[in-house]
């Protein structure tokens, strides 16, 4: 008899191996792999399966017995003594940054899980090294690992980080990792298709502008598909366009439409228009990515291309609650406001 998920015992983890064994057995009980009254693998079996010393496994089993999770029957082995070691699912949530729309995802995720889960949130700041440290310190301690995989330096090393997490315990939020194999959970956007579709849907208002300028900041954390879909739209519908890393006020002309990702660029465009008596929504158009409550009221309303971040968080939580390994598309939509 072997535990289901031996990949979770990590030799290079900062979590002691005996504690990893404890968390693994708890997780297997919570998932119904071992039920009340069933025998778990013996100390010798677990020691051999995981290449662990007998003392390490015995320490883990003694801790489980002290917690009332298992009971020892002399001459027979260890048996599950409860239906759930804890009634809460443990979730590690790693986000790329703290921002208004990321808070929407986190809040919806946590609220939907409700009393059924304990969620601990970490921030990797677009760094694969930071994420690697987070996982090294926590792999084996949680039932699920929910990650927003936005990085500046995605590489084979990054791929290896994700592959350390068993597919049925991995949940990707906001974007997918195309090269990742396995039947993992995901709630993601289709950046290329959705951006093109939304721009086409706004042709009736976009057509009053002569040129579209996309302010696309330096940094590999932004999806190149956004540029691909933007170019395709401009070519297909015969718009003059430019792509720049920073806002250049000297290039602003009447009948320009600005598309931007970063809020700093949004502020710069608004300030320039105000200082040069350019009427937003008439002389210069503004279309921003990612809605926030502030954009709803800023300058009478900033038009946005956005996904429903609350819906994204809710859908991700339901995949955990319903134990479904699915990939869900969370679409973009256009919110029309006076800036367009």
C-alpha positions as CSV (number, residue, x, y, z in Angstrom):
1,X,0.0,0.0,0.0
2,X,1.5,3.4,-1.0
3,X,0.4,6.9,-0.6
4,X,-1.1,8.5,-3.7
5,X,1.1,11.5,-4.0
6,X,4.8,10.7,-3.4
7,X,5.9,13.6,-5.5
8,X,5.2,15.9,-2.6
9,X,8.1,14.7,-0.5
10,X,10.8,17.2,-1.5
11,X,14.4,16.6,-0.4
12,X,15.3,20.2,-1.0
13,X,12.4,21.7,0.9
14,X,12.8,23.7,4.0
15,X,9.9,21.9,5.5
16,X,11.2,18.9,7.6
17,X,10.5,15.6,5.9
18,X,8.5,14.2,8.8
19,X,6.2,17.3,8.6
20,X,5.9,16.7,4.8
21,X,4.7,13.1,5.6
22,X,2.2,14.4,8.1
23,X,0.8,16.9,5.6
24,X,0.6,14.4,2.9
25,X,-1.3,11.9,5.0
26,X,-3.7,14.7,6.1
27,X,-4.2,15.7,2.5
28,X,-5.0,12.1,1.5
29,X,-7.5,11.8,4.3
30,X,-9.1,15.1,3.3
31,X,-9.4,14.0,-0.3
32,X,-11.0,10.7,0.7
33,X,-8.1,8.5,-0.4
34,X,-8.0,7.1,3.1
35,X,-11.3,6.9,5.0
36,X,-12.1,6.5,8.7
37,X,-11.2,3.0,9.8
38,X,-8.9,2.2,6.9
39,X,-5.2,1.3,7.4
40,X,-2.6,3.7,6.1
41,X,0.7,2.4,4.8
42,X,3.0,1.0,7.6
43,X,6.1,2.8,8.8
44,X,8.3,0.4,6.8
45,X,6.2,0.8,3.6
46,X,6.3,4.6,3.8
47,X,10.0,4.5,4.6
48,X,10.7,2.3,1.5
49,X,8.3,4.2,-0.9
50,X,9.8,7.6,-0.1
51,X,13.4,6.5,0.7
52,X,13.1,8.0,4.2
53,X,14.6,6.8,7.4
54,X,12.4,4.7,9.6
55,X,12.9,7.2,12.4
56,X,11.6,10.1,10.2
57,X,8.4,8.2,9.3
58,X,7.9,7.0,12.9
59,X,8.1,10.6,14.2
60,X,5.5,11.6,11.6
61,X,3.1,8.8,12.6
62,X,3.6,9.5,16.3
63,X,2.6,13.2,15.7
64,X,-0.5,12.1,13.8
65,X,-1.4,9.8,16.7
66,X,-0.9,12.6,19.2
67,X,-3.3,14.8,17.1
68,X,-5.9,12.0,17.1
69,X,-5.8,11.7,13.3
70,X,-4.7,8.0,13.4
71,X,-4.7,5.3,16.0
72,X,-2.1,2.5,16.5
73,X,-3.4,-1.0,16.7
74,X,-0.6,-3.3,18.1
75,X,0.3,-6.0,15.6
76,X,-1.9,-4.5,12.8
77,X,-0.7,-1.0,12.0
78,X,-2.1,2.6,11.9
79,X,-5.7,3.4,11.1
80,X,-7.5,6.6,10.2
81,X,-9.4,7.9,13.2
82,X,-11.3,10.8,11.7
83,X,-13.2,11.8,8.6
84,X,-11.3,15.1,8.2
85,X,-8.1,16.1,10.1
86,X,-9.4,19.6,9.6
87,X,-12.5,20.7,8.0
88,X,-10.7,23.3,6.0
89,X,-8.8,23.0,2.7
90,X,-5.4,24.7,2.8
91,X,-4.6,26.9,-0.2
92,X,-1.4,28.8,-1.0
93,X,-2.2,31.7,-3.3
94,X,0.7,33.4,-5.0
95,X,0.0,36.6,-6.9
96,X,2.3,38.7,-9.1
97,X,1.6,42.1,-7.5
98,X,-0.8,44.0,-5.2
99,X,-3.1,46.1,-7.4
100,X,-6.8,47.0,-7.5
101,X,-7.8,44.3,-9.9
102,X,-5.6,41.6,-8.2
103,X,-7.4,42.5,-4.9
104,X,-10.7,41.9,-6.7
105,X,-9.5,38.4,-7.7
106,X,-8.2,37.6,-4.2
107,X,-11.3,38.9,-2.4
108,X,-13.6,37.0,-4.6
109,X,-11.5,33.8,-4.3
110,X,-11.4,33.9,-0.5
111,X,-15.0,34.9,-0.1
112,X,-16.2,32.1,-2.4
113,X,-14.1,29.5,-0.6
114,X,-15.6,30.9,2.6
115,X,-15.4,28.8,5.8
116,X,-14.3,25.8,3.7
117,X,-10.7,26.9,3.3
118,X,-7.7,28.6,4.8
119,X,-6.0,30.8,2.2
120,X,-2.5,32.3,2.7
121,X,-1.5,34.9,0.1
122,X,2.1,35.5,-1.1
123,X,3.4,38.0,-3.6
124,X,6.2,36.9,-6.1
125,X,6.6,40.3,-7.7
126,X,7.0,38.8,-11.2
127,X,10.1,36.9,-10.0
128,X,10.5,33.2,-10.6
129,X,13.3,33.1,-8.0
130,X,10.8,34.5,-5.4
131,X,8.2,32.0,-6.4
132,X,10.7,29.2,-6.2
133,X,11.6,30.3,-2.6
134,X,7.9,30.4,-1.7
135,X,7.3,26.9,-3.0
136,X,10.5,25.5,-1.5
137,X,9.3,26.6,2.0
138,X,5.7,25.5,1.5
139,X,5.5,22.5,-0.8
140,X,3.6,19.8,1.0
141,X,1.9,22.1,3.5
142,X,-1.1,22.9,1.3
143,X,-3.9,21.0,-0.5
144,X,-3.8,23.4,-3.5
145,X,-1.3,25.9,-5.0
146,X,-3.1,28.8,-6.8
147,X,-0.7,30.9,-8.8
148,X,-0.9,33.9,-11.1
149,X,2.0,33.0,-13.4
150,X,3.0,36.5,-14.6
151,X,6.8,36.7,-14.7
152,X,9.6,38.8,-16.2
153,X,11.9,35.8,-16.8
154,X,9.9,32.7,-17.7
155,X,12.3,29.9,-18.6
156,X,12.9,26.2,-18.4
157,X,13.8,26.8,-14.7
158,X,10.3,28.3,-14.2
159,X,8.8,25.4,-16.0
160,X,10.6,23.1,-13.5
161,X,9.1,25.0,-10.6
162,X,5.6,24.3,-11.8
163,X,6.3,20.7,-12.5
164,X,7.2,20.2,-8.8
165,X,3.5,20.7,-8.0
166,X,1.2,17.7,-8.8
167,X,-1.2,18.6,-11.5
168,X,-4.3,17.9,-9.4
169,X,-3.1,20.4,-6.8
170,X,-2.1,23.2,-9.2
171,X,-4.5,26.1,-10.1
172,X,-3.4,28.8,-12.6
173,X,-5.3,32.1,-12.4
174,X,-5.4,35.0,-15.0
175,X,-3.0,33.4,-17.6
176,X,-2.1,29.9,-18.7
177,X,1.4,28.4,-19.1
178,X,1.3,27.0,-22.6
179,X,4.2,24.6,-22.2
180,X,2.9,23.1,-19.0
181,X,1.5,19.5,-19.3
182,X,-0.9,17.7,-17.1
183,X,-4.6,17.9,-16.0
184,X,-4.4,21.0,-13.8
185,X,-7.0,23.6,-13.0
186,X,-7.0,27.1,-14.7
187,X,-9.1,30.2,-15.1
188,X,-7.5,32.2,-17.8
189,X,-7.9,35.0,-20.4
190,X,-7.3,34.5,-24.1
191,X,-5.4,37.8,-24.6
192,X,-5.1,37.6,-28.4
193,X,-8.6,36.6,-29.4
194,X,-10.5,38.6,-26.8
195,X,-8.6,41.9,-27.5
196,X,-9.3,41.6,-31.2
197,X,-12.9,40.8,-30.6
198,X,-13.4,43.7,-28.2
199,X,-11.8,46.2,-30.5
200,X,-14.0,45.1,-33.4
201,X,-17.0,45.5,-31.2
202,X,-16.0,49.1,-30.5
203,X,-15.6,50.1,-34.2
204,X,-18.5,52.4,-34.1
205,X,-16.7,54.7,-31.7
206,X,-13.1,53.9,-32.6
207,X,-13.8,54.9,-36.2
208,X,-13.9,58.6,-35.2
209,X,-10.2,58.5,-34.5
210,X,-7.5,58.5,-37.2
211,X,-4.6,57.0,-35.3
212,X,-4.4,54.5,-32.4
213,X,-1.4,54.6,-30.1
214,X,-0.7,51.6,-27.9
215,X,1.5,52.4,-24.9
216,X,3.0,49.0,-24.1
217,X,5.6,49.1,-21.3
218,X,8.9,47.3,-21.4
219,X,8.8,44.1,-19.4
220,X,8.3,40.5,-20.4
221,X,5.5,40.2,-17.8
222,X,3.1,41.6,-20.4
223,X,1.6,39.2,-22.9
224,X,3.0,39.8,-26.5
225,X,-0.4,38.5,-27.8
226,X,-1.8,41.9,-26.9
227,X,0.4,43.5,-29.5
228,X,-0.3,40.8,-32.1
229,X,-4.1,41.3,-31.8
230,X,-3.7,45.1,-31.8
231,X,-1.7,45.1,-35.0
232,X,-4.1,42.7,-36.7
233,X,-7.0,44.9,-35.8
234,X,-5.3,48.0,-37.1
235,X,-4.3,46.3,-40.4
236,X,-7.7,44.7,-40.9
237,X,-9.6,47.9,-40.4
238,X,-7.1,50.3,-42.0
239,X,-6.1,52.4,-38.9
240,X,-2.8,54.2,-38.7
241,X,-1.1,53.0,-35.5
242,X,2.0,53.2,-33.3
243,X,3.4,51.2,-30.4
244,X,5.5,52.9,-27.8
245,X,7.0,51.9,-24.5
246,X,6.3,55.3,-22.9
247,X,3.9,58.2,-23.4
248,X,5.5,60.9,-25.6
249,X,3.4,64.1,-25.1
250,X,5.1,65.7,-28.1
251,X,3.4,63.2,-30.4
252,X,-0.1,63.8,-29.3
253,X,-2.5,65.0,-32.0
254,X,-6.2,65.6,-32.3
255,X,-8.0,62.5,-33.3
256,X,-5.5,60.2,-31.7
257,X,-6.8,57.3,-29.6
258,X,-4.6,56.0,-26.8
259,X,-4.7,52.4,-25.5
260,X,-2.7,51.7,-22.4
261,X,-2.1,49.1,-19.7
262,X,-0.4,51.0,-16.9
263,X,-2.3,53.5,-14.7
264,X,0.7,55.8,-14.8
265,X,0.4,56.2,-18.5
266,X,-3.3,56.8,-18.1
267,X,-2.6,59.7,-15.7
268,X,0.0,61.2,-18.0
269,X,-2.4,61.2,-21.0
270,X,-5.2,62.8,-18.9
271,X,-2.8,65.5,-17.6
272,X,-1.5,66.3,-21.0
273,X,-5.0,66.7,-22.4
274,X,-6.0,68.9,-19.5
275,X,-3.0,71.1,-19.9
276,X,-3.5,71.5,-23.7
277,X,-7.2,72.0,-23.7
278,X,-7.8,68.7,-25.6
279,X,-11.2,67.3,-24.8
280,X,-11.1,63.6,-23.8
281,X,-13.6,61.5,-25.8
282,X,-13.7,64.1,-28.6
283,X,-10.2,65.3,-29.5
284,X,-8.3,62.5,-27.9
285,X,-9.7,59.1,-27.0
286,X,-8.6,56.9,-24.1
287,X,-9.1,53.2,-23.7
288,X,-7.5,51.4,-20.8
289,X,-6.9,47.8,-19.8
290,X,-8.3,46.4,-16.6
291,X,-11.3,48.0,-14.9
292,X,-11.1,49.4,-11.3
293,X,-13.6,51.4,-9.3
294,X,-11.5,54.5,-9.8
295,X,-11.7,54.3,-13.6
296,X,-15.5,54.3,-13.3
297,X,-15.4,57.8,-11.9
298,X,-12.1,59.3,-13.2
299,X,-12.8,62.1,-15.6
300,X,-16.4,61.1,-15.9
301,X,-15.4,57.5,-16.7
302,X,-12.6,55.8,-18.5
303,X,-13.5,53.2,-21.1
304,X,-11.9,49.9,-20.5
305,X,-11.1,46.5,-22.0
306,X,-11.3,44.2,-19.0
307,X,-12.1,40.8,-17.8
308,X,-14.4,40.2,-14.9
309,X,-11.9,39.9,-12.0
310,X,-14.6,39.0,-9.5
311,X,-15.9,36.3,-11.7
312,X,-12.4,35.0,-12.2
313,X,-11.8,34.6,-8.5
314,X,-15.1,33.0,-8.0
315,X,-14.6,30.5,-10.8
316,X,-11.1,29.6,-9.5
317,X,-12.5,28.9,-6.0
318,X,-15.3,26.8,-7.4
319,X,-12.8,24.5,-9.2
320,X,-11.3,23.8,-5.7
321,X,-14.7,23.4,-4.0
322,X,-16.0,21.1,-6.6
323,X,-12.7,19.3,-7.2
324,X,-12.8,19.8,-10.9
325,X,-9.6,19.8,-13.1
326,X,-10.8,22.1,-15.8
327,X,-9.5,25.0,-17.8
328,X,-12.0,27.9,-17.9
329,X,-11.9,30.8,-20.3
330,X,-12.7,34.1,-18.6
331,X,-13.4,36.5,-21.4
332,X,-12.6,40.2,-21.9
333,X,-15.4,42.7,-22.5
334,X,-15.7,46.4,-23.3
335,X,-17.1,48.9,-20.9
336,X,-18.1,52.0,-22.8
337,X,-17.5,55.3,-21.0
338,X,-17.1,59.0,-22.1
339,X,-13.3,58.8,-22.6
340,X,-13.9,56.8,-25.8
